[in-house]
Amino acid sequence: MTKEKLEKIMEVCYKEDFNEVEPERRRFLMMKVFCFLGVKRFNDIQKLKRKDVAFGEDNRVKVWMARSKTDSKREGCQFVLTKSKIGSVSVTDLVRWYLKSLGDISEEAFIFPVFRKGKPVGSQAVSYFAARKQLVKERELLGLGEVTWHSGRIGGATEASKKGISRSVIMRGGGWRSSAVDSYIRVEDAGVTMGDALL
């Protein structure tokens, strides 16, 4: 997954009037944004709820993750998305657009839900199987190559390194606690700070 592929997904899956985009495509776009910019795994974001997403005074999207693979103490953590733009739309405005498209959902509703007849079923998070099926479909339609759900995490770490963000900041941003981070950074030149530099 690269920044260019994320922009390609954005071109097709974003329309100012969200009703012009299938709900599954909107969900696909936002899940890819969260995986790439947050440097997160599918399982990290799959069960995020409406109450977990807030907008800070600095106009950045703040996301609370109650759990992750590396959170052995079950303390949870927060990650923050850049307010920079993908194409002509800021990430903050894109997240607001997506949440508005879900309608009046409860704070306990999943933000990446199952859809039935175009309506979100907030009590059911999309399964990996259903999300993978959508990914394969979009990959073929958009010519994305071998993009996987995990490649968003790889792409985010790689793009951050290309922009000069230090290994320690990438580790913190992606939740790595070991040298496993090195297998995600697919560039020779690891560099020097994360977030805004990704776009």
Secondary structure by P-SEA (a helix, b strand, c coil): ccaaaaaaaaacccccccccccaaaaaaaaaaaaaacccccccccccccccccccccccbbbbbbcccccccccccbbbbbbccccccccaaaaaaaaaaaacccccccccbbbbccccccccccccaaaaaaaaaaaaaaacccccccaaaaaaaaaaaaaacccaaaaaaaaccccccccccccccccccccccccc
